[in-house]
Amino acid sequence: MELDELRTAWQALGRQLEHHDALQLRMYRSDRLDAARRGLRPLVWGQALQIAFGLALLLLGLACWTRNTDVPALLATGLILHAFGLLNIVLAALTIGLAASIDYGAPVLDIQRRLARLLRLFGINAKACGLPWWIMWVLVVVAVAGLQGLPAGAGTPGWITLSLGVGLAGLLATGAWAWLRRPAAPDPATPRCDGGDGIRRSQRILADLDAFERG
């Protein structure tokens, strides 16, 4: 074989190897991005349930305060539940919207930034809609009782006052505990029981993909 023929054959082989490597990279990227997308599905389903639950709270609060405009305690209870239900709906809808807006055809760095924003929003959502349940369960019970209608001069049962006091103390203690135990620099690879595991799993997948693409 002459030198020119050998050079041509070598160049053709090099092009075939480059094409094969590029194809393998595209396949690996597609597989990893699909895995990252699937990792967010439980989050979206959970937020859809939160919207349904928030709607139930909103309707309960609406029914309570509209039927008890002459009973200050029930009026306040209904308005608080109404607002809390709306808060659940809005934050869940924003979380779903941000998750759905992620463009998996974008550069990995852009997707990672979106996931970081999603995790921050989810954290706000979890705290704003989760911690208040120390007190909200009492208001739900009061609102259900208020649907039956109570006289304007009815007093507040002692167990409600006691439950609200215990709930407020629990809320403050939980908030203080979370503040004291907060990590200086959260590590996405560290498991945490806050419901954001799917987002962190997707972050780890994207980090592995980024490292693979950089070689």
C-alpha positions, 0 to 999 in steps of 0.5 A: 500500500502506498503512503497516500493510500495509507494516509487516506485510510488512516484519515477515514478510520479517524473520521469513523472513530470520531463519528462513533464517539460523537454518537456514543456521547449523544446516546449517553447524554440523551439517556442521562437527561431522560433520567434527570427528567424522570427524577422530577416526576414524583415532585410534580405528582406531589405538587399536583396533590398539594394543589388539590389539597390547597383547593380543599382548604380554600373551600373549607375556609371560604365556607367557614367565614362566609357562614360565620361573619358574626362570629369573630373567631370563626371568621378569622379561622375561615379567612386564615384557612382560605389564605393558607389554601391559596398559598398552597395552590400558588406555591405548588403551581409555581413549582410545577411551572418551573419544573416544566420549563426546564429545557433539557436540550439546553447546555448542562450548566443552564439545566443545573442552574434551573434545578438549583432554582427549583430546589430553592423554590421547593424548600420555600414551599415545603417550609411555608406549607409544612411548618404551619401544620403545627397550628393549621390542624386545629384551625381545620377542626374548628372550621369543620365545627363552624360549618354547623353554625355557632352563636355569636357569643359562644366562647372558645373551648379550652382544648382549642386554646391549649392545642394552639399553645402547644402547636405554637410552641412546636412551631417555634421549636421546629424552626429553631431546631432547623435553624441550628442544624442548617449546614453551612454549605448544603451538599446535593449528594447528602440525603435529606428528608425534606422531599427534595430527593428527586431534585438532588438526584437529577442534580447528581445525574447532571453533575456526572454528565457534565464531568463526562462531557468535560472528559 
